[in-house]
Amino acid sequence: KSRKIRANNQDANAAKEFAGNQISTSKYNLLTFLPKNLFEQFRRLANAYFLFLLCLQLIPQISSLAPVTTILPLVFVLSLTAIKDASDDIARHRSDSQVNNRETKTVVGGELVTKKWK
């Protein structure tokens, strides 16, 4: 599909939808953090293995140990990884915001105007 852009004609270009310049390198938002993060963590073989062991520990006929002995280490590891991932993603959000709020020069009506990047 082709598109036509008219240089320095905002009225003609405003009627058409183009992709924005906004940059987004973050993986999560507040709603998607927990499900996405847990999905990513359980894709790791070690975490999936410990989840499987936890399920086996919940069956009293085959387990000689309390389920807590598997739950606590798994929750501890998942929590530490989630905190690290959240910290990294917050840094990505801040970096994205910094880049998206930079000023750039744009030609509007034959004049050079300073605008925000996004």
Backbone as a chain_set.jsonl record, in Angstrom:
{"seq": "KSRKIRANNQDANAAKEFAGNQISTSKYNLLTFLPKNLFEQFRRLANAYFLFLLCLQLIPQISSLAPVTTILPLVFVLSLTAIKDASDDIARHRSDSQVNNRETKTVVGGELVTKKWK", "coords": {"N": [[0.844, -1.176, 0.0], [0.637, 2.12, -0.902], [1.464, 5.51, 0.056], [0.847, 8.997, 0.021], [2.627, 11.862, 0.778], [2.474, 15.216, 1.455], [4.779, 17.649, 1.304], [5.317, 20.014, 3.806], [2.603, 20.691, 4.073], [0.339, 20.838, 6.167], [-2.447, 20.736, 6.412], [-3.364, 18.992, 4.384], [-2.019, 16.67, 5.117], [-2.982, 16.224, 7.68], [-5.465, 15.055, 7.502], [-4.942, 12.447, 6.992], [-3.878, 9.361, 8.461], [-0.908, 8.713, 10.078], [1.883, 6.852, 11.271], [3.043, 7.55, 14.545], [5.823, 9.311, 16.093], [6.514, 8.413, 18.528], [8.461, 6.728, 20.93], [8.724, 3.511, 22.33], [10.103, 1.36, 24.444], [9.636, -0.17, 26.586], [8.481, -3.126, 28.315], [6.259, -3.698, 29.886], [3.124, -2.573, 31.396], [1.09, -1.179, 34.043], [-1.134, -2.91, 34.156], [-0.364, -5.185, 32.735], [1.915, -6.183, 33.887], [2.104, -8.245, 35.99], [0.837, -10.68, 34.843], [2.35, -10.989, 32.405], [4.983, -11.032, 33.349], [5.015, -13.274, 35.062], [4.434, -15.246, 33.165], [6.725, -15.072, 31.521], [8.665, -15.796, 33.408], [7.96, -18.435, 34.095], [8.49, -19.685, 31.757], [11.099, -20.256, 31.86], [13.091, -23.05, 32.4], [13.968, -23.952, 34.956], [12.268, -22.615, 36.791], [9.778, -23.6, 35.977], [10.17, -26.273, 36.571], [10.392, -26.203, 39.399], [7.812, -25.336, 39.96], [6.374, -27.553, 39.103], [7.35, -29.427, 40.974], [6.267, -28.253, 43.254], [3.539, -28.657, 42.797], [3.498, -31.446, 43.015], [4.228, -31.659, 45.691], [1.935, -30.867, 46.936], [0.313, -33.049, 47.014], [-0.555, -35.203, 49.402], [-0.174, -37.993, 49.638], [2.09, -38.722, 48.2], [4.087, -37.099, 49.046], [6.566, -36.361, 51.42], [7.27, -34.123, 52.671], [6.461, -30.817, 53.862], [4.434, -28.593, 51.917], [5.303, -25.98, 52.077], [8.064, -25.955, 52.046], [8.742, -25.945, 49.4], [7.215, -23.908, 48.33], [8.034, -21.426, 49.516], [10.844, -20.984, 48.663], [10.401, -20.838, 45.869], [8.578, -18.685, 45.59], [10.193, -16.691, 46.649], [12.344, -16.547, 44.775], [10.896, -15.917, 42.435], [9.818, -13.456, 43.224], [12.121, -11.85, 43.632], [13.13, -11.788, 41.006], [10.974, -10.562, 39.717], [11.009, -8.039, 40.934], [13.479, -7.089, 40.011], [12.946, -7.077, 37.223], [10.84, -5.226, 37.163], [12.152, -2.933, 38.048], [14.018, -2.582, 35.955], [12.199, -2.109, 33.866], [10.928, 0.226, 34.682], [13.055, 1.982, 34.445], [13.314, 1.866, 31.661], [10.854, 3.049, 30.919], [11.266, 5.644, 31.889], [13.449, 6.436, 30.318], [12.278, 6.288, 27.761], [10.339, 8.295, 28.048], [11.982, 10.508, 28.375], [13.27, 10.644, 25.868], [11.028, 10.944, 24.194], [10.116, 13.435, 24.953], [11.967, 15.212, 24.1], [13.085, 18.135, 22.362], [12.608, 19.11, 18.972], [13.368, 20.365, 15.722], [11.015, 21.55, 13.381], [9.583, 22.085, 10.199], [7.104, 24.364, 9.678], [4.706, 25.872, 7.842], [6.669, 27.117, 6.293], [8.448, 28.051, 8.143], [10.906, 27.436, 10.675], [10.134, 25.598, 13.433], [10.154, 24.859, 16.908], [9.34, 21.807, 18.341], [7.9, 19.18, 20.404], [9.263, 15.86, 20.34], [7.489, 13.617, 20.169]], "CA": [[0.0, 0.0, 0.0], [1.444, 3.342, -0.981], [0.86, 6.703, 0.629], [1.409, 10.247, -0.481], [2.837, 12.882, 1.792], [2.74, 16.519, 0.847], [5.757, 18.359, 2.123], [4.955, 21.302, 4.373], [1.178, 20.955, 3.899], [-0.251, 20.164, 7.321], [-3.881, 20.5, 6.216], [-3.534, 17.782, 3.571], [-1.492, 15.521, 5.856], [-3.739, 16.022, 8.919], [-6.614, 14.194, 7.211], [-4.461, 11.07, 6.877], [-3.262, 8.843, 9.68], [0.448, 8.197, 9.931], [2.468, 6.378, 12.525], [3.669, 8.607, 15.324], [7.257, 9.197, 16.35], [6.71, 8.041, 19.923], [9.303, 5.555, 21.148], [8.332, 2.708, 23.486], [10.954, 0.173, 24.568], [9.255, -0.901, 27.793], [7.756, -4.377, 28.092], [5.075, -3.832, 30.724], [2.447, -1.448, 32.024], [0.572, -1.628, 35.34], [-2.078, -4.02, 34.001], [0.229, -6.38, 32.126], [3.159, -6.597, 34.534], [2.047, -9.532, 36.685], [0.682, -11.849, 33.961], [3.473, -11.143, 31.466], [6.192, -11.383, 34.078], [4.904, -14.677, 35.482], [4.554, -16.072, 31.962], [8.139, -15.098, 31.134], [9.449, -16.525, 34.407], [7.681, -19.87, 34.039], [9.073, -20.231, 30.529], [12.425, -20.757, 32.243], [12.974, -24.454, 32.791], [14.145, -24.129, 36.404], [11.054, -22.177, 37.479], [8.72, -24.564, 35.647], [10.493, -27.489, 37.325], [10.009, -26.001, 40.793], [6.35, -25.297, 40.004], [5.964, -28.956, 39.021], [7.62, -30.011, 42.296], [5.284, -27.704, 44.178], [2.283, -29.39, 42.563], [3.663, -32.779, 43.607], [4.272, -31.5, 47.153], [0.571, -30.655, 47.421], [-0.349, -34.356, 47.112], [-0.007, -35.763, 50.648], [0.154, -39.41, 49.527], [3.42, -38.935, 47.612], [5.043, -36.132, 49.585], [6.923, -36.522, 52.832], [7.609, -32.791, 53.167], [5.395, -29.813, 53.811], [4.501, -27.797, 50.68], [5.989, -24.709, 52.345], [9.485, -26.091, 51.712], [8.899, -25.626, 47.98], [6.534, -22.64, 48.037], [8.832, -20.261, 49.917], [11.953, -20.684, 47.75], [9.886, -20.448, 44.55], [8.043, -17.323, 45.713], [11.342, -15.806, 46.864], [13.048, -16.37, 43.494], [9.996, -15.197, 41.525], [9.706, -12.072, 43.699], [13.365, -11.127, 43.32], [13.186, -11.577, 39.56], [9.939, -9.58, 39.378], [11.5, -6.725, 41.375], [14.522, -6.69, 39.061], [12.294, -6.766, 35.952], [10.093, -3.974, 37.343], [13.141, -1.857, 38.105], [14.512, -2.379, 34.589], [11.146, -1.549, 33.026], [10.745, 1.619, 35.101], [14.152, 2.722, 33.802], [12.96, 1.981, 30.241], [9.785, 4.05, 30.815], [11.878, 6.97, 32.078], [14.252, 6.718, 29.131], [11.328, 6.562, 26.677], [9.745, 9.607, 28.3], [13.017, 11.511, 28.126], [13.453, 10.75, 24.418], [9.799, 11.44, 23.582], [9.902, 14.839, 25.311], [13.023, 16.065, 23.544], [12.624, 19.1, 21.367], [13.164, 18.96, 17.637], [12.989, 21.449, 14.809], [10.089, 21.122, 12.345], [9.181, 23.157, 9.288], [5.658, 24.588, 9.656], [4.404, 27.111, 7.118], [7.894, 27.722, 5.794], [9.286, 28.491, 9.253], [11.446, 26.396, 11.543], [9.469, 25.686, 14.731], [10.584, 23.845, 17.866], [8.228, 21.003, 18.856], [8.299, 17.95, 21.084], [9.511, 14.75, 19.411], [6.302, 12.795, 19.925]], "C": [[0.887, 1.237, 0.0], [0.71, 4.491, -0.301], [1.57, 7.923, 0.088], [1.472, 11.249, 0.659], [3.161, 14.174, 1.072], [3.633, 17.313, 1.792], [5.225, 19.725, 2.522], [3.497, 21.676, 4.105], [0.432, 20.204, 5.002], [-1.732, 19.877, 7.141], [-4.123, 19.213, 5.438], [-3.078, 16.542, 4.338], [-2.289, 15.215, 7.126], [-4.917, 15.08, 8.708], [-6.215, 12.724, 7.146], [-3.807, 10.642, 8.185], [-1.9, 8.246, 9.365], [0.921, 7.712, 11.293], [3.145, 7.537, 13.239], [5.157, 8.349, 15.513], [7.549, 8.717, 17.762], [7.479, 6.731, 20.036], [8.824, 4.839, 22.409], [9.169, 1.431, 23.507], [10.59, -0.652, 25.795], [8.423, -2.127, 27.443], [6.385, -4.38, 28.757], [4.397, -2.492, 30.966], [1.835, -1.987, 33.314], [-0.351, -2.84, 35.219], [-1.416, -5.305, 33.524], [1.451, -6.902, 32.87], [3.076, -8.002, 35.123], [1.841, -10.71, 35.73], [1.855, -12.06, 33.011], [4.734, -11.606, 32.179], [6.151, -12.832, 34.54], [5.033, -15.618, 34.289], [6.016, -16.199, 31.543], [8.971, -15.912, 32.128], [9.202, -18.028, 34.341], [8.072, -20.49, 32.708], [10.488, -20.732, 30.787], [12.262, -22.15, 32.836], [13.069, -24.648, 34.304], [12.883, -23.729, 37.163], [9.894, -23.133, 37.211], [8.926, -25.862, 36.424], [10.065, -27.346, 38.788], [8.497, -25.87, 40.951], [5.784, -26.718, 39.944], [6.186, -29.662, 40.362], [6.62, -29.52, 43.336], [3.947, -28.426, 44.031], [2.356, -30.793, 43.16], [3.655, -32.717, 45.134], [2.871, -31.326, 47.736], [-0.214, -31.961, 47.557], [0.224, -35.08, 48.331], [0.415, -37.229, 50.544], [1.562, -39.653, 48.983], [4.485, -38.01, 48.183], [5.306, -36.399, 51.061], [7.248, -35.177, 53.478], [6.391, -31.873, 53.108], [5.538, -28.996, 52.524], [5.25, -26.476, 50.85], [7.458, -24.78, 51.948], [9.753, -25.835, 50.232], [8.297, -24.27, 47.649], [7.439, -21.448, 48.339], [10.02, -19.992, 48.993], [11.478, -20.221, 46.367], [9.354, -19.02, 44.575], [9.18, -16.323, 45.893], [12.061, -15.51, 45.546], [12.183, -15.581, 42.512], [9.876, -13.731, 41.92], [10.953, -11.264, 43.379], [13.468, -10.818, 41.83], [12.166, -10.533, 39.13], [10.377, -8.172, 39.781], [12.568, -6.212, 40.417], [13.902, -6.285, 37.722], [11.512, -5.455, 36.031], [11.041, -2.785, 37.36], [13.693, -1.542, 36.715], [13.46, -1.703, 33.715], [10.836, -0.103, 33.403], [11.831, 2.484, 34.476], [13.874, 2.897, 32.311], [11.869, 3.03, 30.035], [10.359, 5.463, 30.941], [12.699, 7.377, 30.857], [13.356, 7.052, 27.937], [10.729, 7.954, 26.824], [10.735, 10.726, 27.999], [13.213, 11.728, 26.626], [12.22, 11.37, 23.771], [9.522, 12.904, 23.899], [11.028, 15.759, 24.842], [12.422, 17.025, 22.52], [13.336, 18.864, 20.049], [12.671, 20.108, 16.774], [12.14, 20.873, 13.68], [9.736, 22.323, 11.479], [7.656, 23.215, 9.264], [5.411, 25.922, 8.969], [5.647, 27.84, 6.646], [8.834, 28.204, 6.884], [9.736, 27.294, 10.083], [10.881, 26.592, 12.952], [9.991, 24.561, 15.625], [9.35, 23.15, 18.435], [8.786, 19.824, 19.638], [8.389, 16.828, 20.066], [8.245, 13.964, 19.132], [5.193, 13.658, 19.506]], "O": [[1.79, 1.362, 0.828], [-0.505, 4.446, -0.109], [2.75, 7.874, -0.257], [0.507, 11.451, 1.396], [4.018, 14.213, 0.189], [3.266, 17.6, 2.931], [4.747, 20.492, 1.686], [3.187, 22.854, 3.927], [-0.042, 19.086, 4.801], [-2.231, 18.879, 7.66], [-4.998, 18.427, 5.799], [-3.688, 15.479, 4.217], [-2.28, 14.08, 7.601], [-5.325, 14.381, 9.636], [-7.075, 11.848, 7.238], [-3.256, 11.464, 8.918], [-1.766, 7.386, 8.495], [0.405, 8.126, 12.332], [3.749, 8.401, 12.603], [5.673, 7.297, 15.136], [8.712, 8.623, 18.155], [7.193, 5.759, 19.337], [8.553, 5.474, 23.428], [8.967, 0.532, 22.69], [11.169, -1.715, 26.023], [7.749, -2.165, 26.414], [5.45, -4.998, 28.248], [4.989, -1.429, 30.776], [2.048, -3.154, 33.646], [-0.347, -3.706, 36.093], [-1.863, -6.398, 33.872], [1.975, -7.96, 32.52], [3.893, -8.86, 34.79], [2.608, -11.67, 35.797], [2.308, -13.19, 32.83], [5.464, -12.464, 31.68], [7.147, -13.546, 34.422], [5.669, -16.667, 34.39], [6.49, -17.295, 31.246], [9.882, -16.636, 31.727], [10.134, -18.815, 34.512], [7.99, -21.708, 32.55], [11.015, -21.539, 30.021], [11.392, -22.383, 33.675], [12.315, -25.441, 34.869], [12.471, -24.434, 38.085], [9.117, -23.439, 38.115], [7.962, -26.476, 36.88], [9.451, -28.252, 39.351], [7.955, -26.26, 41.986], [4.831, -27.042, 40.652], [5.322, -30.403, 40.83], [6.181, -30.284, 44.195], [3.303, -28.764, 45.024], [1.384, -31.272, 43.745], [3.136, -33.619, 45.793], [2.653, -31.611, 48.913], [-1.29, -31.975, 48.154], [1.371, -35.524, 48.297], [1.285, -37.664, 51.298], [2.165, -40.686, 49.277], [5.66, -38.128, 47.836], [4.384, -36.633, 51.842], [7.474, -35.101, 54.685], [5.426, -32.136, 52.392], [6.659, -28.735, 52.088], [5.768, -25.92, 49.881], [8.04, -23.769, 51.554], [10.887, -25.537, 49.855], [8.807, -23.558, 46.784], [7.591, -20.558, 47.502], [10.192, -18.85, 48.567], [12.075, -19.327, 45.767], [9.649, -18.232, 43.676], [9.13, -15.223, 45.343], [12.352, -14.353, 45.24], [12.677, -14.68, 41.834], [9.836, -12.856, 41.055], [10.862, -10.128, 42.912], [13.849, -9.713, 41.443], [12.458, -9.704, 38.268], [10.139, -7.216, 39.042], [12.566, -5.037, 40.052], [14.285, -5.266, 37.146], [11.517, -4.666, 35.086], [10.76, -1.75, 36.754], [13.821, -0.376, 36.343], [13.786, -0.825, 32.916], [10.514, 0.707, 32.534], [11.557, 3.597, 34.027], [14.162, 3.953, 31.749], [11.938, 3.816, 29.089], [9.983, 6.364, 30.191], [12.647, 8.526, 30.418], [13.639, 7.988, 27.189], [10.623, 8.701, 25.851], [10.369, 11.76, 27.44], [13.311, 12.866, 26.168], [12.345, 12.227, 22.896], [8.764, 13.552, 23.178], [11.034, 16.949, 25.156], [11.392, 16.749, 21.906], [14.503, 18.473, 20.011], [11.662, 20.741, 17.084], [12.485, 19.848, 13.091], [9.609, 23.443, 11.976], [6.994, 22.25, 8.882], [5.848, 26.97, 9.446], [5.663, 29.07, 6.608], [9.913, 28.716, 6.583], [9.042, 26.282, 10.178], [11.118, 27.62, 13.586], [10.239, 23.449, 15.157], [8.435, 23.799, 18.942], [9.972, 19.506, 19.554], [7.686, 16.835, 19.055], [7.949, 13.668, 17.974], [4.093, 13.168, 19.248]]}, "num_chains": 1, "name": "protein.A"}
